[in-house]
């Protein structure tokens, strides 16, 4: 499924991808998750989007062929690819080993075609090994929503036993709650409405805060404050309202992408040494770490699956947040 121009409806096209080039593999797509960021392709709002473009950066599949110079993967291997599509190796972030911040990095489904397709060509350096214990439809969302929340938590200041709050129990948040609980944090889920309370507790939250019924920052402060608040719902106003719920030296980590500004005063930060930071996805090895942890700890996404003929429907449910909780396209169906 491809977008042929900005703002146009998606279309299904037939195209011969050819053989993989040097450093590339041909991947047969078994499952591709729909992410809110796929809107960037339809709306043309991300720098580097050129048309026609096939979206999709949560891809799980099987290697069908490898190009010259590819080592470590061969035909028949289970593999996937996420947001990170490869790096240049020469810019300063790359030279420091921070590949996901590469200044000329490629993005699957944005600067190169993604997984709303039966096959795709991927750079071997972006490939991720998928454990046998995780099914393709479960692996796909872990390659974006999963790695983003897992990586943000493991690089936070929080340590086992610390208090971690997760804002939002949606596509990212339902995974963040599971990861936080399995990492040994005292996990507090924050969402709007009492109906999410039972789900949050089943996912591992020790406590639930209904932001529609009470002030979530005060609720956190009354518990001593959160060492980390992971903001997963793309609502800058809701994020701004949480800052006073941070403990001393606490950090608000933003992974829910929104173009609206977060509002925080210098006094809110200075008096308690608080910080606000963002966290992007991660490199291929980070994705493998995510999948291994998920396999060991039993973390799994909640998904709705769709055959390729209903890919446009899956896209709409995924980008609007209507899916419970990730829409996944299965091209083989």
C-alpha beads as a LAMMPS data file, in Angstrom:
LAMMPS data file: protein, C-alpha beads

333 atoms
332 bonds

1 atom types
1 bond types

-500.0 500.0 xlo xhi
-500.0 500.0 ylo yhi
-500.0 500.0 zlo zhi

Masses

1 110.0

Atoms # bond

1 1 1 0.000 0.000 0.000
2 1 1 1.547 3.252 -1.147
3 1 1 0.860 6.961 -0.894
4 1 1 1.481 8.447 -4.334
5 1 1 1.252 12.103 -3.259
6 1 1 0.784 14.163 -0.125
7 1 1 -2.760 14.007 1.227
8 1 1 -3.975 11.435 -1.282
9 1 1 -5.739 8.184 -0.481
10 1 1 -3.491 5.124 -0.398
11 1 1 -3.287 2.813 -3.413
12 1 1 -2.155 -0.761 -3.916
13 1 1 0.528 -1.058 -6.589
14 1 1 2.574 -3.915 -8.074
15 1 1 6.294 -3.327 -8.349
16 1 1 9.365 -5.488 -8.900
17 1 1 11.844 -4.759 -6.105
18 1 1 14.628 -6.646 -7.842
19 1 1 17.511 -8.312 -6.040
20 1 1 18.992 -6.824 -2.869
21 1 1 22.020 -4.628 -3.446
22 1 1 25.249 -4.525 -1.483
23 1 1 24.523 -4.528 2.236
24 1 1 20.800 -5.118 1.708
25 1 1 18.353 -7.958 2.294
26 1 1 15.000 -8.797 0.751
27 1 1 12.496 -9.314 3.559
28 1 1 9.164 -11.083 3.138
29 1 1 6.757 -9.219 5.403
30 1 1 4.700 -11.360 7.774
31 1 1 3.357 -8.498 9.890
32 1 1 3.586 -4.709 9.938
33 1 1 2.272 -2.614 12.786
34 1 1 0.540 0.715 12.243
35 1 1 2.046 3.628 14.165
36 1 1 0.654 7.126 14.668
37 1 1 3.856 8.387 13.023
38 1 1 2.737 6.789 9.742
39 1 1 0.622 9.923 9.372
40 1 1 3.852 11.701 8.445
41 1 1 3.723 9.904 5.093
42 1 1 0.144 10.750 4.237
43 1 1 0.481 14.356 5.391
44 1 1 4.050 14.897 4.131
45 1 1 5.053 16.548 7.393
46 1 1 8.362 14.758 7.993
47 1 1 11.500 16.060 6.254
48 1 1 12.715 13.684 3.577
49 1 1 9.395 12.155 2.561
50 1 1 9.321 11.634 -1.217
51 1 1 6.520 10.081 -3.230
52 1 1 5.426 7.489 -3.981
53 1 1 6.187 6.050 -0.554
54 1 1 5.179 2.843 1.222
55 1 1 4.757 3.526 4.971
56 1 1 5.310 1.154 7.870
57 1 1 8.222 0.897 10.305
58 1 1 7.101 -1.967 12.563
59 1 1 8.043 -4.874 10.314
60 1 1 8.444 -8.541 11.169
61 1 1 9.208 -11.096 8.493
62 1 1 11.580 -13.629 6.996
63 1 1 14.758 -13.018 5.011
64 1 1 14.279 -14.234 1.423
65 1 1 17.594 -13.132 -0.095
66 1 1 20.771 -11.348 0.951
67 1 1 22.891 -9.001 -1.100
68 1 1 26.677 -8.865 -1.490
69 1 1 28.619 -8.212 1.697
70 1 1 25.832 -9.170 4.113
71 1 1 27.055 -11.149 7.114
72 1 1 25.118 -12.628 10.017
73 1 1 21.829 -13.140 8.146
74 1 1 20.795 -15.685 5.569
75 1 1 17.665 -16.758 3.728
76 1 1 15.090 -18.244 6.089
77 1 1 16.071 -16.184 9.145
78 1 1 13.285 -14.507 11.107
79 1 1 14.053 -10.811 11.129
80 1 1 12.466 -7.395 11.270
81 1 1 13.173 -3.717 10.960
82 1 1 11.911 -0.686 12.884
83 1 1 12.056 3.113 12.650
84 1 1 15.844 3.010 12.437
85 1 1 16.661 2.160 8.835
86 1 1 20.442 2.512 8.801
87 1 1 23.212 5.015 9.485
88 1 1 26.003 6.727 7.561
89 1 1 28.924 5.731 9.875
90 1 1 30.731 9.045 9.231
91 1 1 28.836 11.858 11.035
92 1 1 29.772 12.762 14.607
93 1 1 26.900 10.867 16.321
94 1 1 27.794 7.755 14.308
95 1 1 31.468 8.086 15.182
96 1 1 30.397 8.146 18.829
97 1 1 28.287 5.017 18.293
98 1 1 24.940 6.827 18.635
99 1 1 23.519 5.501 15.374
100 1 1 19.888 6.429 15.964
101 1 1 20.919 10.106 15.988
102 1 1 22.766 9.818 12.661
103 1 1 22.498 13.106 10.760
104 1 1 21.980 11.249 7.483
105 1 1 20.193 8.256 8.878
106 1 1 17.479 6.420 7.001
107 1 1 13.999 5.834 8.386
108 1 1 11.956 2.820 7.388
109 1 1 8.698 3.892 5.775
110 1 1 9.804 7.529 5.634
111 1 1 13.004 7.904 3.605
112 1 1 12.794 4.362 2.198
113 1 1 9.821 2.105 1.572
114 1 1 8.367 0.320 4.568
115 1 1 6.269 -2.659 5.510
116 1 1 2.765 -1.997 4.173
117 1 1 3.780 -4.485 1.505
118 1 1 4.446 -8.154 0.857
119 1 1 8.216 -7.527 0.575
120 1 1 10.716 -4.773 1.287
121 1 1 14.407 -4.097 0.817
122 1 1 16.182 -3.237 4.076
123 1 1 19.744 -2.387 4.969
124 1 1 21.313 -5.300 6.811
125 1 1 22.659 -2.987 9.530
126 1 1 19.032 -2.196 10.439
127 1 1 17.893 -5.828 10.700
128 1 1 16.680 -7.220 14.016
129 1 1 16.673 -10.895 15.000
130 1 1 13.261 -12.042 16.264
131 1 1 13.114 -14.675 19.045
132 1 1 11.182 -17.853 18.296
133 1 1 8.912 -17.226 21.297
134 1 1 7.380 -14.080 19.774
135 1 1 4.852 -14.330 16.941
136 1 1 5.195 -11.922 13.984
137 1 1 2.056 -9.925 14.878
138 1 1 3.419 -9.466 18.412
139 1 1 6.979 -8.705 17.315
140 1 1 6.005 -5.936 14.895
141 1 1 4.708 -3.368 17.447
142 1 1 7.651 -4.106 19.726
143 1 1 9.932 -2.715 16.985
144 1 1 8.582 0.811 17.547
145 1 1 6.170 1.191 20.455
146 1 1 8.095 -1.468 22.345
147 1 1 11.654 -0.297 21.808
148 1 1 10.709 3.342 22.388
149 1 1 9.225 2.708 25.828
150 1 1 11.714 -0.001 26.848
151 1 1 14.720 2.065 25.812
152 1 1 13.440 5.224 27.483
153 1 1 12.872 3.403 30.770
154 1 1 16.198 1.586 30.832
155 1 1 18.081 4.816 30.100
156 1 1 16.167 6.785 32.729
157 1 1 17.441 7.602 36.211
158 1 1 14.985 5.163 37.783
159 1 1 16.226 2.051 39.528
160 1 1 14.274 -1.026 40.672
161 1 1 11.953 -0.024 43.490
162 1 1 11.670 3.578 42.306
163 1 1 8.304 5.101 41.489
164 1 1 7.576 5.334 37.749
165 1 1 4.380 6.822 36.346
166 1 1 3.175 6.112 32.815
167 1 1 0.955 8.770 31.252
168 1 1 -1.442 7.087 28.841
169 1 1 -2.555 3.466 28.560
170 1 1 -2.759 3.292 24.786
171 1 1 -0.572 1.973 21.989
172 1 1 2.693 2.925 23.703
173 1 1 1.414 3.142 27.249
174 1 1 0.056 -0.394 27.530
175 1 1 3.564 -1.644 26.719
176 1 1 5.264 0.930 28.952
177 1 1 3.224 -0.223 31.963
178 1 1 4.265 -3.831 31.334
179 1 1 7.936 -2.960 30.891
180 1 1 7.988 -0.721 33.978
181 1 1 6.392 -3.394 36.155
182 1 1 8.691 -6.149 34.855
183 1 1 11.733 -3.930 35.459
184 1 1 10.834 -3.754 39.135
185 1 1 9.490 -0.209 39.336
186 1 1 6.555 0.814 41.501
187 1 1 4.369 1.483 38.491
188 1 1 1.545 4.031 38.429
189 1 1 -0.634 4.279 35.333
190 1 1 -2.335 7.567 34.478
191 1 1 -5.173 7.750 31.981
192 1 1 -8.488 9.476 31.454
193 1 1 -11.501 7.544 32.709
194 1 1 -12.147 4.877 35.308
195 1 1 -12.654 2.190 32.644
196 1 1 -8.893 1.754 32.154
197 1 1 -8.180 0.981 35.805
198 1 1 -8.692 -2.804 35.631
199 1 1 -6.654 -3.081 32.445
200 1 1 -3.804 -1.029 33.929
201 1 1 -3.652 -3.321 36.939
202 1 1 -3.717 -6.435 34.744
203 1 1 -0.778 -5.000 32.821
204 1 1 1.169 -4.642 36.070
205 1 1 0.383 -1.199 37.472
206 1 1 0.371 -1.076 41.259
207 1 1 -1.855 2.016 41.201
208 1 1 -4.097 3.818 38.750
209 1 1 -4.855 7.550 38.566
210 1 1 -7.932 8.731 36.673
211 1 1 -6.905 12.137 35.323
212 1 1 -10.569 12.983 34.647
213 1 1 -11.489 12.569 38.312
214 1 1 -8.462 14.052 40.068
215 1 1 -5.330 16.140 39.558
216 1 1 -2.688 13.570 38.514
217 1 1 0.238 15.767 39.587
218 1 1 -1.228 16.113 43.089
219 1 1 -1.965 12.396 43.214
220 1 1 1.683 11.675 42.433
221 1 1 2.964 14.324 44.836
222 1 1 0.810 12.869 47.629
223 1 1 2.634 9.565 47.081
224 1 1 6.023 11.269 47.332
225 1 1 6.394 12.148 43.656
226 1 1 7.497 10.052 40.708
227 1 1 11.175 9.509 40.012
228 1 1 10.238 9.194 36.337
229 1 1 7.108 10.056 34.408
230 1 1 7.027 8.464 30.959
231 1 1 4.668 10.494 28.759
232 1 1 3.301 8.244 26.029
233 1 1 0.048 9.956 24.983
234 1 1 0.700 12.723 22.386
235 1 1 -1.023 15.453 24.403
236 1 1 1.295 18.304 25.374
237 1 1 -1.275 19.848 27.721
238 1 1 -1.564 16.614 29.707
239 1 1 2.224 16.318 29.846
240 1 1 2.572 19.887 31.116
241 1 1 0.123 19.163 33.916
242 1 1 2.338 16.390 35.295
243 1 1 5.545 18.309 36.009
244 1 1 4.618 19.091 39.622
245 1 1 4.127 15.375 40.195
246 1 1 7.859 14.735 39.820
247 1 1 9.956 13.944 42.881
248 1 1 13.196 15.846 43.519
249 1 1 15.630 15.042 40.683
250 1 1 12.695 13.495 38.817
251 1 1 12.509 13.460 35.042
252 1 1 9.656 13.729 32.595
253 1 1 10.552 11.620 29.562
254 1 1 8.543 12.373 26.450
255 1 1 7.949 9.658 23.844
256 1 1 4.439 10.638 22.686
257 1 1 5.025 12.740 19.559
258 1 1 3.127 16.019 19.459
259 1 1 3.876 19.284 17.671
260 1 1 2.365 21.352 20.491
261 1 1 4.682 22.925 23.084
262 1 1 5.054 21.583 26.611
263 1 1 4.630 24.413 29.099
264 1 1 6.830 24.403 32.182
265 1 1 8.214 27.274 34.226
266 1 1 11.870 27.561 35.215
267 1 1 10.836 27.563 38.879
268 1 1 9.156 24.182 38.478
269 1 1 12.471 22.763 37.281
270 1 1 14.992 24.665 39.376
271 1 1 13.494 24.252 42.842
272 1 1 13.479 20.419 42.697
273 1 1 16.231 19.850 40.077
274 1 1 13.676 18.348 37.685
275 1 1 14.311 17.691 34.017
276 1 1 12.239 17.296 30.866
277 1 1 13.753 15.226 28.061
278 1 1 12.752 13.346 24.945
279 1 1 13.700 9.877 23.818
280 1 1 13.727 8.514 20.252
281 1 1 13.549 4.873 19.252
282 1 1 16.895 3.070 19.119
283 1 1 19.236 1.113 16.879
284 1 1 18.904 -2.497 15.722
285 1 1 20.677 -3.926 18.764
286 1 1 18.359 -1.923 21.034
287 1 1 15.414 -3.554 19.268
288 1 1 16.954 -6.976 19.822
289 1 1 17.361 -6.162 23.514
290 1 1 13.692 -5.166 23.619
291 1 1 12.554 -8.404 22.006
292 1 1 14.753 -10.547 24.245
293 1 1 13.449 -8.838 27.367
294 1 1 9.867 -9.154 26.143
295 1 1 10.379 -12.865 25.459
296 1 1 11.910 -13.460 28.899
297 1 1 9.469 -11.331 30.890
298 1 1 6.276 -12.105 29.004
299 1 1 5.648 -8.579 27.714
300 1 1 3.321 -8.617 24.712
301 1 1 1.356 -5.987 22.783
302 1 1 -2.408 -6.150 22.463
303 1 1 -3.151 -6.166 18.742
304 1 1 -5.883 -6.128 16.138
305 1 1 -4.826 -7.977 12.976
306 1 1 -5.949 -7.202 9.433
307 1 1 -5.398 -8.916 6.078
308 1 1 -3.636 -6.918 3.382
309 1 1 -6.959 -6.232 1.643
310 1 1 -7.977 -4.201 4.707
311 1 1 -4.688 -2.322 5.095
312 1 1 -6.350 1.074 4.581
313 1 1 -8.787 0.298 7.399
314 1 1 -5.943 -0.804 9.655
315 1 1 -4.111 2.445 8.878
316 1 1 -7.102 4.591 9.873
317 1 1 -7.710 2.687 13.108
318 1 1 -4.040 2.805 14.001
319 1 1 -3.319 6.480 13.352
320 1 1 -6.542 7.685 14.995
321 1 1 -5.998 5.649 18.153
322 1 1 -9.176 3.631 17.635
323 1 1 -7.312 0.285 17.622
324 1 1 -7.015 -1.680 20.842
325 1 1 -4.129 -1.158 21.078
326 1 1 -2.031 -1.668 17.938
327 1 1 -3.333 -2.394 14.448
328 1 1 -1.205 -4.940 12.583
329 1 1 -1.337 -5.722 8.869
330 1 1 -0.608 -9.315 7.857
331 1 1 0.163 -9.335 4.100
332 1 1 0.013 -13.125 3.875
333 1 1 -3.676 -13.210 4.812

Bonds

1 1 1 2
2 1 2 3
3 1 3 4
4 1 4 5
5 1 5 6
6 1 6 7
7 1 7 8
8 1 8 9
9 1 9 10
10 1 10 11
11 1 11 12
12 1 12 13
13 1 13 14
14 1 14 15
15 1 15 16
16 1 16 17
17 1 17 18
18 1 18 19
19 1 19 20
20 1 20 21
21 1 21 22
22 1 22 23
23 1 23 24
24 1 24 25
25 1 25 26
26 1 26 27
27 1 27 28
28 1 28 29
29 1 29 30
30 1 30 31
31 1 31 32
32 1 32 33
33 1 33 34
34 1 34 35
35 1 35 36
36 1 36 37
37 1 37 38
38 1 38 39
39 1 39 40
40 1 40 41
41 1 41 42
42 1 42 43
43 1 43 44
44 1 44 45
45 1 45 46
46 1 46 47
47 1 47 48
48 1 48 49
49 1 49 50
50 1 50 51
51 1 51 52
52 1 52 53
53 1 53 54
54 1 54 55
55 1 55 56
56 1 56 57
57 1 57 58
58 1 58 59
59 1 59 60
60 1 60 61
61 1 61 62
62 1 62 63
63 1 63 64
64 1 64 65
65 1 65 66
66 1 66 67
67 1 67 68
68 1 68 69
69 1 69 70
70 1 70 71
71 1 71 72
72 1 72 73
73 1 73 74
74 1 74 75
75 1 75 76
76 1 76 77
77 1 77 78
78 1 78 79
79 1 79 80
80 1 80 81
81 1 81 82
82 1 82 83
83 1 83 84
84 1 84 85
85 1 85 86
86 1 86 87
87 1 87 88
88 1 88 89
89 1 89 90
90 1 90 91
91 1 91 92
92 1 92 93
93 1 93 94
94 1 94 95
95 1 95 96
96 1 96 97
97 1 97 98
98 1 98 99
99 1 99 100
100 1 100 101
101 1 101 102
102 1 102 103
103 1 103 104
104 1 104 105
105 1 105 106
106 1 106 107
107 1 107 108
108 1 108 109
109 1 109 110
110 1 110 111
111 1 111 112
112 1 112 113
113 1 113 114
114 1 114 115
115 1 115 116
116 1 116 117
117 1 117 118
118 1 118 119
119 1 119 120
120 1 120 121
121 1 121 122
122 1 122 123
123 1 123 124
124 1 124 125
125 1 125 126
126 1 126 127
127 1 127 128
128 1 128 129
129 1 129 130
130 1 130 131
131 1 131 132
132 1 132 133
133 1 133 134
134 1 134 135
135 1 135 136
136 1 136 137
137 1 137 138
138 1 138 139
139 1 139 140
140 1 140 141
141 1 141 142
142 1 142 143
143 1 143 144
144 1 144 145
145 1 145 146
146 1 146 147
147 1 147 148
148 1 148 149
149 1 149 150
150 1 150 151
151 1 151 152
152 1 152 153
153 1 153 154
154 1 154 155
155 1 155 156
156 1 156 157
157 1 157 158
158 1 158 159
159 1 159 160
160 1 160 161
161 1 161 162
162 1 162 163
163 1 163 164
164 1 164 165
165 1 165 166
166 1 166 167
167 1 167 168
168 1 168 169
169 1 169 170
170 1 170 171
171 1 171 172
172 1 172 173
173 1 173 174
174 1 174 175
175 1 175 176
176 1 176 177
177 1 177 178
178 1 178 179
179 1 179 180
180 1 180 181
181 1 181 182
182 1 182 183
183 1 183 184
184 1 184 185
185 1 185 186
186 1 186 187
187 1 187 188
188 1 188 189
189 1 189 190
190 1 190 191
191 1 191 192
192 1 192 193
193 1 193 194
194 1 194 195
195 1 195 196
196 1 196 197
197 1 197 198
198 1 198 199
199 1 199 200
200 1 200 201
201 1 201 202
202 1 202 203
203 1 203 204
204 1 204 205
205 1 205 206
206 1 206 207
207 1 207 208
208 1 208 209
209 1 209 210
210 1 210 211
211 1 211 212
212 1 212 213
213 1 213 214
214 1 214 215
215 1 215 216
216 1 216 217
217 1 217 218
218 1 218 219
219 1 219 220
220 1 220 221
221 1 221 222
222 1 222 223
223 1 223 224
224 1 224 225
225 1 225 226
226 1 226 227
227 1 227 228
228 1 228 229
229 1 229 230
230 1 230 231
231 1 231 232
232 1 232 233
233 1 233 234
234 1 234 235
235 1 235 236
236 1 236 237
237 1 237 238
238 1 238 239
239 1 239 240
240 1 240 241
241 1 241 242
242 1 242 243
243 1 243 244
244 1 244 245
245 1 245 246
246 1 246 247
247 1 247 248
248 1 248 249
249 1 249 250
250 1 250 251
251 1 251 252
252 1 252 253
253 1 253 254
254 1 254 255
255 1 255 256
256 1 256 257
257 1 257 258
258 1 258 259
259 1 259 260
260 1 260 261
261 1 261 262
262 1 262 263
263 1 263 264
264 1 264 265
265 1 265 266
266 1 266 267
267 1 267 268
268 1 268 269
269 1 269 270
270 1 270 271
271 1 271 272
272 1 272 273
273 1 273 274
274 1 274 275
275 1 275 276
276 1 276 277
277 1 277 278
278 1 278 279
279 1 279 280
280 1 280 281
281 1 281 282
282 1 282 283
283 1 283 284
284 1 284 285
285 1 285 286
286 1 286 287
287 1 287 288
288 1 288 289
289 1 289 290
290 1 290 291
291 1 291 292
292 1 292 293
293 1 293 294
294 1 294 295
295 1 295 296
296 1 296 297
297 1 297 298
298 1 298 299
299 1 299 300
300 1 300 301
301 1 301 302
302 1 302 303
303 1 303 304
304 1 304 305
305 1 305 306
306 1 306 307
307 1 307 308
308 1 308 309
309 1 309 310
310 1 310 311
311 1 311 312
312 1 312 313
313 1 313 314
314 1 314 315
315 1 315 316
316 1 316 317
317 1 317 318
318 1 318 319
319 1 319 320
320 1 320 321
321 1 321 322
322 1 322 323
323 1 323 324
324 1 324 325
325 1 325 326
326 1 326 327
327 1 327 328
328 1 328 329
329 1 329 330
330 1 330 331
331 1 331 332
332 1 332 333
